[in-house]
């Protein structure tokens, strides 16, 4: 099985800023509520390519 870990950025879905670098498995989907400095509030962040 290929479980390569890659580094991606968690991206705010509202302003599209890349806020938090993370490592994850390539096929893993990540969606977390995080504080976005640009929006000034907690927003949903997704992993970006
Ligand atoms: Zn934002």
mmCIF file of the protein (N, C-alpha, C, O) and its ligand, coordinates in Angstrom:
data_MODEL
# 
_entry.id   MODEL 
# 
loop_
_entity.id 
_entity.type 
_entity.pdbx_number_of_molecules 
1 polymer     1 
2 non-polymer 1 
# 
_entity_poly.entity_id                      1 
_entity_poly.type                           'polypeptide(L)' 
_entity_poly.nstd_linkage                   no 
_entity_poly.nstd_monomer                   no 
_entity_poly.pdbx_seq_one_letter_code       
;(UNK)(UNK)(UNK)(UNK)(UNK)(UNK)(UNK)(UNK)(UNK)(UNK)(UNK)(UNK)(UNK)(UNK)(UNK)(UNK)
(UNK)(UNK)(UNK)(UNK)(UNK)(UNK)(UNK)(UNK)(UNK)(UNK)(UNK)(UNK)(UNK)(UNK)(UNK)(UNK)
(UNK)(UNK)(UNK)(UNK)(UNK)(UNK)(UNK)(UNK)(UNK)(UNK)(UNK)(UNK)(UNK)(UNK)(UNK)(UNK)
(UNK)
;
_entity_poly.pdbx_seq_one_letter_code_can   XXXXXXXXXXXXXXXXXXXXXXXXXXXXXXXXXXXXXXXXXXXXXXXXX 
_entity_poly.pdbx_strand_id                 A 
# 
loop_
_entity_poly_seq.entity_id 
_entity_poly_seq.num 
_entity_poly_seq.mon_id 
_entity_poly_seq.hetero 
1 1  UNK n 
1 2  UNK n 
1 3  UNK n 
1 4  UNK n 
1 5  UNK n 
1 6  UNK n 
1 7  UNK n 
1 8  UNK n 
1 9  UNK n 
1 10 UNK n 
1 11 UNK n 
1 12 UNK n 
1 13 UNK n 
1 14 UNK n 
1 15 UNK n 
1 16 UNK n 
1 17 UNK n 
1 18 UNK n 
1 19 UNK n 
1 20 UNK n 
1 21 UNK n 
1 22 UNK n 
1 23 UNK n 
1 24 UNK n 
1 25 UNK n 
1 26 UNK n 
1 27 UNK n 
1 28 UNK n 
1 29 UNK n 
1 30 UNK n 
1 31 UNK n 
1 32 UNK n 
1 33 UNK n 
1 34 UNK n 
1 35 UNK n 
1 36 UNK n 
1 37 UNK n 
1 38 UNK n 
1 39 UNK n 
1 40 UNK n 
1 41 UNK n 
1 42 UNK n 
1 43 UNK n 
1 44 UNK n 
1 45 UNK n 
1 46 UNK n 
1 47 UNK n 
1 48 UNK n 
1 49 UNK n 
# 
loop_
_struct_asym.id 
_struct_asym.entity_id 
A 1 
B 2 
# 
loop_
_chem_comp.id 
_chem_comp.type 
_chem_comp.mon_nstd_flag 
UNK 'L-peptide linking' . 
ZN  non-polymer         . 
# 
_pdbx_entity_nonpoly.entity_id   2 
_pdbx_entity_nonpoly.name        ? 
_pdbx_entity_nonpoly.comp_id     ZN 
# 
_pdbx_nonpoly_scheme.asym_id         B 
_pdbx_nonpoly_scheme.entity_id       2 
_pdbx_nonpoly_scheme.mon_id          ZN 
_pdbx_nonpoly_scheme.ndb_seq_num     1 
_pdbx_nonpoly_scheme.pdb_seq_num     101 
_pdbx_nonpoly_scheme.auth_seq_num    101 
_pdbx_nonpoly_scheme.pdb_mon_id      ZN 
_pdbx_nonpoly_scheme.auth_mon_id     ZN 
_pdbx_nonpoly_scheme.pdb_strand_id   A 
_pdbx_nonpoly_scheme.pdb_ins_code    . 
# 
loop_
_atom_site.group_PDB 
_atom_site.id 
_atom_site.type_symbol 
_atom_site.label_atom_id 
_atom_site.label_alt_id 
_atom_site.label_comp_id 
_atom_site.label_asym_id 
_atom_site.label_entity_id 
_atom_site.label_seq_id 
_atom_site.pdbx_PDB_ins_code 
_atom_site.Cartn_x 
_atom_site.Cartn_y 
_atom_site.Cartn_z 
_atom_site.occupancy 
_atom_site.B_iso_or_equiv 
_atom_site.pdbx_formal_charge 
_atom_site.auth_seq_id 
_atom_site.auth_comp_id 
_atom_site.auth_asym_id 
_atom_site.auth_atom_id 
_atom_site.pdbx_PDB_model_num 
ATOM   1   N  N  . UNK A 1 1  ? 0.848   -1.208 0.000  1.00 0.00 ? 1   UNK A N  1 
ATOM   2   C  CA . UNK A 1 1  ? 0.000   0.000  0.000  1.00 0.00 ? 1   UNK A CA 1 
ATOM   3   C  C  . UNK A 1 1  ? 0.877   1.249  0.000  1.00 0.00 ? 1   UNK A C  1 
ATOM   4   O  O  . UNK A 1 1  ? 1.919   1.298  0.655  1.00 0.00 ? 1   UNK A O  1 
ATOM   5   N  N  . UNK A 1 2  ? 0.446   2.224  -0.726 1.00 0.00 ? 2   UNK A N  1 
ATOM   6   C  CA . UNK A 1 2  ? 1.160   3.490  -0.774 1.00 0.00 ? 2   UNK A CA 1 
ATOM   7   C  C  . UNK A 1 2  ? 0.539   4.455  0.226  1.00 0.00 ? 2   UNK A C  1 
ATOM   8   O  O  . UNK A 1 2  ? -0.586  4.918  0.038  1.00 0.00 ? 2   UNK A O  1 
ATOM   9   N  N  . UNK A 1 3  ? 1.265   4.749  1.268  1.00 0.00 ? 3   UNK A N  1 
ATOM   10  C  CA . UNK A 1 3  ? 0.751   5.704  2.252  1.00 0.00 ? 3   UNK A CA 1 
ATOM   11  C  C  . UNK A 1 3  ? 1.728   6.867  2.401  1.00 0.00 ? 3   UNK A C  1 
ATOM   12  O  O  . UNK A 1 3  ? 2.072   7.282  3.508  1.00 0.00 ? 3   UNK A O  1 
ATOM   13  N  N  . UNK A 1 4  ? 2.153   7.368  1.275  1.00 0.00 ? 4   UNK A N  1 
ATOM   14  C  CA . UNK A 1 4  ? 3.090   8.482  1.262  1.00 0.00 ? 4   UNK A CA 1 
ATOM   15  C  C  . UNK A 1 4  ? 2.521   9.691  1.994  1.00 0.00 ? 4   UNK A C  1 
ATOM   16  O  O  . UNK A 1 4  ? 1.372   10.083 1.790  1.00 0.00 ? 4   UNK A O  1 
ATOM   17  N  N  . UNK A 1 5  ? 3.340   10.258 2.834  1.00 0.00 ? 5   UNK A N  1 
ATOM   18  C  CA . UNK A 1 5  ? 2.901   11.470 3.520  1.00 0.00 ? 5   UNK A CA 1 
ATOM   19  C  C  . UNK A 1 5  ? 3.388   12.686 2.739  1.00 0.00 ? 5   UNK A C  1 
ATOM   20  O  O  . UNK A 1 5  ? 4.548   12.770 2.334  1.00 0.00 ? 5   UNK A O  1 
ATOM   21  N  N  . UNK A 1 6  ? 2.465   13.625 2.543  1.00 0.00 ? 6   UNK A N  1 
ATOM   22  C  CA . UNK A 1 6  ? 2.812   14.826 1.797  1.00 0.00 ? 6   UNK A CA 1 
ATOM   23  C  C  . UNK A 1 6  ? 2.513   16.057 2.640  1.00 0.00 ? 6   UNK A C  1 
ATOM   24  O  O  . UNK A 1 6  ? 1.718   16.013 3.579  1.00 0.00 ? 6   UNK A O  1 
ATOM   25  N  N  . UNK A 1 7  ? 3.164   17.149 2.285  1.00 0.00 ? 7   UNK A N  1 
ATOM   26  C  CA . UNK A 1 7  ? 2.917   18.414 2.973  1.00 0.00 ? 7   UNK A CA 1 
ATOM   27  C  C  . UNK A 1 7  ? 1.984   19.257 2.121  1.00 0.00 ? 7   UNK A C  1 
ATOM   28  O  O  . UNK A 1 7  ? 2.240   19.491 0.940  1.00 0.00 ? 7   UNK A O  1 
ATOM   29  N  N  . UNK A 1 8  ? 0.898   19.709 2.738  1.00 0.00 ? 8   UNK A N  1 
ATOM   30  C  CA . UNK A 1 8  ? -0.053  20.582 2.043  1.00 0.00 ? 8   UNK A CA 1 
ATOM   31  C  C  . UNK A 1 8  ? -0.350  21.765 2.958  1.00 0.00 ? 8   UNK A C  1 
ATOM   32  O  O  . UNK A 1 8  ? 0.071   21.794 4.114  1.00 0.00 ? 8   UNK A O  1 
ATOM   33  N  N  . UNK A 1 9  ? -1.072  22.726 2.427  1.00 0.00 ? 9   UNK A N  1 
ATOM   34  C  CA . UNK A 1 9  ? -1.491  23.856 3.243  1.00 0.00 ? 9   UNK A CA 1 
ATOM   35  C  C  . UNK A 1 9  ? -2.979  23.776 3.485  1.00 0.00 ? 9   UNK A C  1 
ATOM   36  O  O  . UNK A 1 9  ? -3.754  23.515 2.566  1.00 0.00 ? 9   UNK A O  1 
ATOM   37  N  N  . UNK A 1 10 ? -3.381  24.004 4.739  1.00 0.00 ? 10  UNK A N  1 
ATOM   38  C  CA . UNK A 1 10 ? -4.802  24.148 5.024  1.00 0.00 ? 10  UNK A CA 1 
ATOM   39  C  C  . UNK A 1 10 ? -5.226  25.533 4.551  1.00 0.00 ? 10  UNK A C  1 
ATOM   40  O  O  . UNK A 1 10 ? -4.657  26.549 4.951  1.00 0.00 ? 10  UNK A O  1 
ATOM   41  N  N  . UNK A 1 11 ? -6.241  25.550 3.688  1.00 0.00 ? 11  UNK A N  1 
ATOM   42  C  CA . UNK A 1 11 ? -6.645  26.778 3.028  1.00 0.00 ? 11  UNK A CA 1 
ATOM   43  C  C  . UNK A 1 11 ? -8.025  27.206 3.511  1.00 0.00 ? 11  UNK A C  1 
ATOM   44  O  O  . UNK A 1 11 ? -8.957  26.402 3.518  1.00 0.00 ? 11  UNK A O  1 
ATOM   45  N  N  . UNK A 1 12 ? -8.160  28.452 3.910  1.00 0.00 ? 12  UNK A N  1 
ATOM   46  C  CA . UNK A 1 12 ? -9.444  29.009 4.323  1.00 0.00 ? 12  UNK A CA 1 
ATOM   47  C  C  . UNK A 1 12 ? -10.405 28.974 3.131  1.00 0.00 ? 12  UNK A C  1 
ATOM   48  O  O  . UNK A 1 12 ? -10.068 29.449 2.047  1.00 0.00 ? 12  UNK A O  1 
ATOM   49  N  N  . UNK A 1 13 ? -11.599 28.412 3.332  1.00 0.00 ? 13  UNK A N  1 
ATOM   50  C  CA . UNK A 1 13 ? -12.511 28.307 2.191  1.00 0.00 ? 13  UNK A CA 1 
ATOM   51  C  C  . UNK A 1 13 ? -13.169 29.651 1.883  1.00 0.00 ? 13  UNK A C  1 
ATOM   52  O  O  . UNK A 1 13 ? -13.793 29.800 0.832  1.00 0.00 ? 13  UNK A O  1 
ATOM   53  N  N  . UNK A 1 14 ? -13.043 30.618 2.769  1.00 0.00 ? 14  UNK A N  1 
ATOM   54  C  CA . UNK A 1 14 ? -13.679 31.912 2.515  1.00 0.00 ? 14  UNK A CA 1 
ATOM   55  C  C  . UNK A 1 14 ? -12.760 32.863 1.738  1.00 0.00 ? 14  UNK A C  1 
ATOM   56  O  O  . UNK A 1 14 ? -13.185 33.472 0.757  1.00 0.00 ? 14  UNK A O  1 
ATOM   57  N  N  . UNK A 1 15 ? -11.505 32.989 2.176  1.00 0.00 ? 15  UNK A N  1 
ATOM   58  C  CA . UNK A 1 15 ? -10.612 33.948 1.511  1.00 0.00 ? 15  UNK A CA 1 
ATOM   59  C  C  . UNK A 1 15 ? -9.514  33.258 0.709  1.00 0.00 ? 15  UNK A C  1 
ATOM   60  O  O  . UNK A 1 15 ? -8.737  33.918 0.018  1.00 0.00 ? 15  UNK A O  1 
ATOM   61  N  N  . UNK A 1 16 ? -9.448  31.927 0.799  1.00 0.00 ? 16  UNK A N  1 
ATOM   62  C  CA . UNK A 1 16 ? -8.472  31.124 0.048  1.00 0.00 ? 16  UNK A CA 1 
ATOM   63  C  C  . UNK A 1 16 ? -7.032  31.337 0.479  1.00 0.00 ? 16  UNK A C  1 
ATOM   64  O  O  . UNK A 1 16 ? -6.103  30.991 -0.251 1.00 0.00 ? 16  UNK A O  1 
ATOM   65  N  N  . UNK A 1 17 ? -6.844  31.906 1.668  1.00 0.00 ? 17  UNK A N  1 
ATOM   66  C  CA . UNK A 1 17 ? -5.482  32.058 2.171  1.00 0.00 ? 17  UNK A CA 1 
ATOM   67  C  C  . UNK A 1 17 ? -4.971  30.714 2.665  1.00 0.00 ? 17  UNK A C  1 
ATOM   68  O  O  . UNK A 1 17 ? -5.705  29.955 3.298  1.00 0.00 ? 17  UNK A O  1 
ATOM   69  N  N  . UNK A 1 18 ? -3.706  30.425 2.373  1.00 0.00 ? 18  UNK A N  1 
ATOM   70  C  CA . UNK A 1 18 ? -3.082  29.200 2.878  1.00 0.00 ? 18  UNK A CA 1 
ATOM   71  C  C  . UNK A 1 18 ? -2.481  29.495 4.236  1.00 0.00 ? 18  UNK A C  1 
ATOM   72  O  O  . UNK A 1 18 ? -1.463  30.179 4.336  1.00 0.00 ? 18  UNK A O  1 
ATOM   73  N  N  . UNK A 1 19 ? -3.108  28.981 5.278  1.00 0.00 ? 19  UNK A N  1 
ATOM   74  C  CA . UNK A 1 19 ? -2.769  29.411 6.626  1.00 0.00 ? 19  UNK A CA 1 
ATOM   75  C  C  . UNK A 1 19 ? -1.914  28.426 7.400  1.00 0.00 ? 19  UNK A C  1 
ATOM   76  O  O  . UNK A 1 19 ? -1.029  28.847 8.144  1.00 0.00 ? 19  UNK A O  1 
ATOM   77  N  N  . UNK A 1 20 ? -2.147  27.132 7.253  1.00 0.00 ? 20  UNK A N  1 
ATOM   78  C  CA . UNK A 1 20 ? -1.492  26.161 8.121  1.00 0.00 ? 20  UNK A CA 1 
ATOM   79  C  C  . UNK A 1 20 ? -0.899  25.019 7.307  1.00 0.00 ? 20  UNK A C  1 
ATOM   80  O  O  . UNK A 1 20 ? -1.636  24.238 6.705  1.00 0.00 ? 20  UNK A O  1 
ATOM   81  N  N  . UNK A 1 21 ? 0.439   24.915 7.284  1.00 0.00 ? 21  UNK A N  1 
ATOM   82  C  CA . UNK A 1 21 ? 1.050   23.748 6.655  1.00 0.00 ? 21  UNK A CA 1 
ATOM   83  C  C  . UNK A 1 21 ? 0.851   22.508 7.524  1.00 0.00 ? 21  UNK A C  1 
ATOM   84  O  O  . UNK A 1 21 ? 1.038   22.565 8.740  1.00 0.00 ? 21  UNK A O  1 
ATOM   85  N  N  . UNK A 1 22 ? 0.476   21.395 6.910  1.00 0.00 ? 22  UNK A N  1 
ATOM   86  C  CA . UNK A 1 22 ? 0.296   20.131 7.623  1.00 0.00 ? 22  UNK A CA 1 
ATOM   87  C  C  . UNK A 1 22 ? 0.884   19.011 6.784  1.00 0.00 ? 22  UNK A C  1 
ATOM   88  O  O  . UNK A 1 22 ? 1.131   19.174 5.589  1.00 0.00 ? 22  UNK A O  1 
ATOM   89  N  N  . UNK A 1 23 ? 1.105   17.867 7.430  1.00 0.00 ? 23  UNK A N  1 
ATOM   90  C  CA . UNK A 1 23 ? 1.437   16.667 6.675  1.00 0.00 ? 23  UNK A CA 1 
ATOM   91  C  C  . UNK A 1 23 ? 0.271   15.701 6.795  1.00 0.00 ? 23  UNK A C  1 
ATOM   92  O  O  . UNK A 1 23 ? -0.363  15.598 7.845  1.00 0.00 ? 23  UNK A O  1 
ATOM   93  N  N  . UNK A 1 24 ? -0.002  15.001 5.712  1.00 0.00 ? 24  UNK A N  1 
ATOM   94  C  CA . UNK A 1 24 ? -1.110  14.050 5.709  1.00 0.00 ? 24  UNK A CA 1 
ATOM   95  C  C  . UNK A 1 24 ? -0.815  12.970 4.696  1.00 0.00 ? 24  UNK A C  1 
ATOM   96  O  O  . UNK A 1 24 ? 0.081   13.097 3.861  1.00 0.00 ? 24  UNK A O  1 
ATOM   97  N  N  . UNK A 1 25 ? -1.592  11.900 4.786  1.00 0.00 ? 25  UNK A N  1 
ATOM   98  C  CA . UNK A 1 25 ? -1.515  10.885 3.745  1.00 0.00 ? 25  UNK A CA 1 
ATOM   99  C  C  . UNK A 1 25 ? -2.171  11.423 2.495  1.00 0.00 ? 25  UNK A C  1 
ATOM   100 O  O  . UNK A 1 25 ? -3.160  12.153 2.569  1.00 0.00 ? 25  UNK A O  1 
ATOM   101 N  N  . UNK A 1 26 ? -1.627  11.065 1.346  1.00 0.00 ? 26  UNK A N  1 
ATOM   102 C  CA . UNK A 1 26 ? -2.061  11.619 0.079  1.00 0.00 ? 26  UNK A CA 1 
ATOM   103 C  C  . UNK A 1 26 ? -3.567  11.496 -0.139 1.00 0.00 ? 26  UNK A C  1 
ATOM   104 O  O  . UNK A 1 26 ? -4.202  12.420 -0.647 1.00 0.00 ? 26  UNK A O  1 
ATOM   105 N  N  . UNK A 1 27 ? -4.135  10.353 0.244  1.00 0.00 ? 27  UNK A N  1 
ATOM   106 C  CA . UNK A 1 27 ? -5.552  10.117 -0.047 1.00 0.00 ? 27  UNK A CA 1 
ATOM   107 C  C  . UNK A 1 27 ? -6.476  10.635 1.052  1.00 0.00 ? 27  UNK A C  1 
ATOM   108 O  O  . UNK A 1 27 ? -7.700  10.565 0.936  1.00 0.00 ? 27  UNK A O  1 
ATOM   109 N  N  . UNK A 1 28 ? -5.871  11.154 2.119  1.00 0.00 ? 28  UNK A N  1 
ATOM   110 C  CA . UNK A 1 28 ? -6.661  11.611 3.259  1.00 0.00 ? 28  UNK A CA 1 
ATOM   111 C  C  . UNK A 1 28 ? -7.286  12.977 2.984  1.00 0.00 ? 28  UNK A C  1 
ATOM   112 O  O  . UNK A 1 28 ? -6.634  13.882 2.464  1.00 0.00 ? 28  UNK A O  1 
ATOM   113 N  N  . UNK A 1 29 ? -8.568  13.105 3.345  1.00 0.00 ? 29  UNK A N  1 
ATOM   114 C  CA . UNK A 1 29 ? -9.257  14.390 3.220  1.00 0.00 ? 29  UNK A CA 1 
ATOM   115 C  C  . UNK A 1 29 ? -9.221  15.113 4.563  1.00 0.00 ? 29  UNK A C  1 
ATOM   116 O  O  . UNK A 1 29 ? -9.499  14.517 5.604  1.00 0.00 ? 29  UNK A O  1 
ATOM   117 N  N  . UNK A 1 30 ? -8.882  16.383 4.535  1.00 0.00 ? 30  UNK A N  1 
ATOM   118 C  CA . UNK A 1 30 ? -8.784  17.153 5.773  1.00 0.00 ? 30  UNK A CA 1 
ATOM   119 C  C  . UNK A 1 30 ? -9.708  18.364 5.702  1.00 0.00 ? 30  UNK A C  1 
ATOM   120 O  O  . UNK A 1 30 ? -9.684  19.126 4.735  1.00 0.00 ? 30  UNK A O  1 
ATOM   121 N  N  . UNK A 1 31 ? -10.514 18.525 6.731  1.00 0.00 ? 31  UNK A N  1 
ATOM   122 C  CA . UNK A 1 31 ? -11.403 19.682 6.860  1.00 0.00 ? 31  UNK A CA 1 
ATOM   123 C  C  . UNK A 1 31 ? -11.483 20.047 8.334  1.00 0.00 ? 31  UNK A C  1 
ATOM   124 O  O  . UNK A 1 31 ? -12.046 19.298 9.132  1.00 0.00 ? 31  UNK A O  1 
ATOM   125 N  N  . UNK A 1 32 ? -10.929 21.178 8.694  1.00 0.00 ? 32  UNK A N  1 
ATOM   126 C  CA . UNK A 1 32 ? -10.866 21.571 10.105 1.00 0.00 ? 32  UNK A CA 1 
ATOM   127 C  C  . UNK A 1 32 ? -11.257 23.036 10.254 1.00 0.00 ? 32  UNK A C  1 
ATOM   128 O  O  . UNK A 1 32 ? -10.972 23.862 9.386  1.00 0.00 ? 32  UNK A O  1 
ATOM   129 N  N  . UNK A 1 33 ? -11.912 23.341 11.363 1.00 0.00 ? 33  UNK A N  1 
ATOM   130 C  CA . UNK A 1 33 ? -12.162 24.747 11.701 1.00 0.00 ? 33  UNK A CA 1 
ATOM   131 C  C  . UNK A 1 33 ? -10.924 25.318 12.366 1.00 0.00 ? 33  UNK A C  1 
ATOM   132 O  O  . UNK A 1 33 ? -10.445 24.806 13.379 1.00 0.00 ? 33  UNK A O  1 
ATOM   133 N  N  . UNK A 1 34 ? -10.411 26.401 11.767 1.00 0.00 ? 34  UNK A N  1 
ATOM   134 C  CA . UNK A 1 34 ? -9.197  27.032 12.274 1.00 0.00 ? 34  UNK A CA 1 
ATOM   135 C  C  . UNK A 1 34 ? -9.384  28.539 12.233 1.00 0.00 ? 34  UNK A C  1 
ATOM   136 O  O  . UNK A 1 34 ? -10.233 29.062 11.512 1.00 0.00 ? 34  UNK A O  1 
ATOM   137 N  N  . UNK A 1 35 ? -8.561  29.229 13.035 1.00 0.00 ? 35  UNK A N  1 
ATOM   138 C  CA . UNK A 1 35 ? -8.627  30.681 13.007 1.00 0.00 ? 35  UNK A CA 1 
ATOM   139 C  C  . UNK A 1 35 ? -7.905  31.206 11.775 1.00 0.00 ? 35  UNK A C  1 
ATOM   140 O  O  . UNK A 1 35 ? -6.763  30.838 11.500 1.00 0.00 ? 35  UNK A O  1 
ATOM   141 N  N  . UNK A 1 36 ? -8.595  32.074 11.036 1.00 0.00 ? 36  UNK A N  1 
ATOM   142 C  CA . UNK A 1 36 ? -7.988  32.691 9.856  1.00 0.00 ? 36  UNK A CA 1 
ATOM   143 C  C  . UNK A 1 36 ? -7.681  34.151 10.182 1.00 0.00 ? 36  UNK A C  1 
ATOM   144 O  O  . UNK A 1 36 ? -8.580  34.920 10.523 1.00 0.00 ? 36  UNK A O  1 
ATOM   145 N  N  . UNK A 1 37 ? -6.394  34.530 10.074 1.00 0.00 ? 37  UNK A N  1 
ATOM   146 C  CA . UNK A 1 37 ? -6.000  35.908 10.381 1.00 0.00 ? 37  UNK A CA 1 
ATOM   147 C  C  . UNK A 1 37 ? -6.632  36.885 9.403  1.00 0.00 ? 37  UNK A C  1 
ATOM   148 O  O  . UNK A 1 37 ? -6.988  38.003 9.776  1.00 0.00 ? 37  UNK A O  1 
ATOM   149 N  N  . UNK A 1 38 ? -6.769  36.466 8.161  1.00 0.00 ? 38  UNK A N  1 
ATOM   150 C  CA . UNK A 1 38 ? -7.304  37.360 7.129  1.00 0.00 ? 38  UNK A CA 1 
ATOM   151 C  C  . UNK A 1 38 ? -8.787  37.643 7.360  1.00 0.00 ? 38  UNK A C  1 
ATOM   152 O  O  . UNK A 1 38 ? -9.232  38.783 7.231  1.00 0.00 ? 38  UNK A O  1 
ATOM   153 N  N  . UNK A 1 39 ? -9.550  36.601 7.703  1.00 0.00 ? 39  UNK A N  1 
ATOM   154 C  CA . UNK A 1 39 ? -10.981 36.774 7.973  1.00 0.00 ? 39  UNK A CA 1 
ATOM   155 C  C  . UNK A 1 39 ? -11.216 37.311 9.392  1.00 0.00 ? 39  UNK A C  1 
ATOM   156 O  O  . UNK A 1 39 ? -12.266 37.898 9.654  1.00 0.00 ? 39  UNK A O  1 
ATOM   157 N  N  . UNK A 1 40 ? -10.274 37.125 10.297 1.00 0.00 ? 40  UNK A N  1 
ATOM   158 C  CA . UNK A 1 40 ? -10.413 37.564 11.672 1.00 0.00 ? 40  UNK A CA 1 
ATOM   159 C  C  . UNK A 1 40 ? -11.382 36.709 12.470 1.00 0.00 ? 40  UNK A C  1 
ATOM   160 O  O  . UNK A 1 40 ? -11.936 37.170 13.468 1.00 0.00 ? 40  UNK A O  1 
ATOM   161 N  N  . UNK A 1 41 ? -11.595 35.465 12.043 1.00 0.00 ? 41  UNK A N  1 
ATOM   162 C  CA . UNK A 1 41 ? -12.522 34.571 12.741 1.00 0.00 ? 41  UNK A CA 1 
ATOM   163 C  C  . UNK A 1 41 ? -12.182 33.126 12.397 1.00 0.00 ? 41  UNK A C  1 
ATOM   164 O  O  . UNK A 1 41 ? -11.332 32.854 11.549 1.00 0.00 ? 41  UNK A O  1 
ATOM   165 N  N  . UNK A 1 42 ? -12.872 32.196 13.083 1.00 0.00 ? 42  UNK A N  1 
ATOM   166 C  CA . UNK A 1 42 ? -12.701 30.788 12.758 1.00 0.00 ? 42  UNK A CA 1 
ATOM   167 C  C  . UNK A 1 42 ? -13.485 30.464 11.495 1.00 0.00 ? 42  UNK A C  1 
ATOM   168 O  O  . UNK A 1 42 ? -14.666 30.791 11.379 1.00 0.00 ? 42  UNK A O  1 
ATOM   169 N  N  . UNK A 1 43 ? -12.821 29.825 10.566 1.00 0.00 ? 43  UNK A N  1 
ATOM   170 C  CA . UNK A 1 43 ? -13.474 29.418 9.329  1.00 0.00 ? 43  UNK A CA 1 
ATOM   171 C  C  . UNK A 1 43 ? -13.081 27.976 9.035  1.00 0.00 ? 43  UNK A C  1 
ATOM   172 O  O  . UNK A 1 43 ? -12.158 27.434 9.643  1.00 0.00 ? 43  UNK A O  1 
ATOM   173 N  N  . UNK A 1 44 ? -13.788 27.370 8.105  1.00 0.00 ? 44  UNK A N  1 
ATOM   174 C  CA . UNK A 1 44 ? -13.444 26.021 7.686  1.00 0.00 ? 44  UNK A CA 1 
ATOM   175 C  C  . UNK A 1 44 ? -12.215 26.063 6.790  1.00 0.00 ? 44  UNK A C  1 
ATOM   176 O  O  . UNK A 1 44 ? -12.126 26.868 5.863  1.00 0.00 ? 44  UNK A O  1 
ATOM   177 N  N  . UNK A 1 45 ? -11.272 25.179 7.086  1.00 0.00 ? 45  UNK A N  1 
ATOM   178 C  CA . UNK A 1 45 ? -10.059 25.072 6.272  1.00 0.00 ? 45  UNK A CA 1 
ATOM   179 C  C  . UNK A 1 45 ? -10.005 23.693 5.638  1.00 0.00 ? 45  UNK A C  1 
ATOM   180 O  O  . UNK A 1 45 ? -10.336 22.685 6.263  1.00 0.00 ? 45  UNK A O  1 
ATOM   181 N  N  . UNK A 1 46 ? -9.578  23.673 4.381  1.00 0.00 ? 46  UNK A N  1 
ATOM   182 C  CA . UNK A 1 46 ? -9.428  22.418 3.654  1.00 0.00 ? 46  UNK A CA 1 
ATOM   183 C  C  . UNK A 1 46 ? -7.985  22.278 3.190  1.00 0.00 ? 46  UNK A C  1 
ATOM   184 O  O  . UNK A 1 46 ? -7.263  23.264 3.040  1.00 0.00 ? 46  UNK A O  1 
ATOM   185 N  N  . UNK A 1 47 ? -7.588  21.052 2.970  1.00 0.00 ? 47  UNK A N  1 
ATOM   186 C  CA . UNK A 1 47 ? -6.265  20.826 2.416  1.00 0.00 ? 47  UNK A CA 1 
ATOM   187 C  C  . UNK A 1 47 ? -6.237  21.256 0.962  1.00 0.00 ? 47  UNK A C  1 
ATOM   188 O  O  . UNK A 1 47 ? -7.154  20.957 0.197  1.00 0.00 ? 47  UNK A O  1 
ATOM   189 N  N  . UNK A 1 48 ? -5.188  21.953 0.590  1.00 0.00 ? 48  UNK A N  1 
ATOM   190 C  CA . UNK A 1 48 ? -5.020  22.416 -0.789 1.00 0.00 ? 48  UNK A CA 1 
ATOM   191 C  C  . UNK A 1 48 ? -3.845  21.679 -1.414 1.00 0.00 ? 48  UNK A C  1 
ATOM   192 O  O  . UNK A 1 48 ? -2.938  21.240 -0.706 1.00 0.00 ? 48  UNK A O  1 
ATOM   193 N  N  . UNK A 1 49 ? -3.856  21.542 -2.727 1.00 0.00 ? 49  UNK A N  1 
ATOM   194 C  CA . UNK A 1 49 ? -2.760  20.869 -3.418 1.00 0.00 ? 49  UNK A CA 1 
ATOM   195 C  C  . UNK A 1 49 ? -1.503  21.750 -3.411 1.00 0.00 ? 49  UNK A C  1 
ATOM   196 O  O  . UNK A 1 49 ? -0.469  21.354 -3.948 1.00 0.00 ? 49  UNK A O  1 
HETATM 197 ZN ZN . ZN  B 2 .  ? -9.999  33.409 5.609  1.00 0.00 ? 101 ZN  A ZN 1 
# 
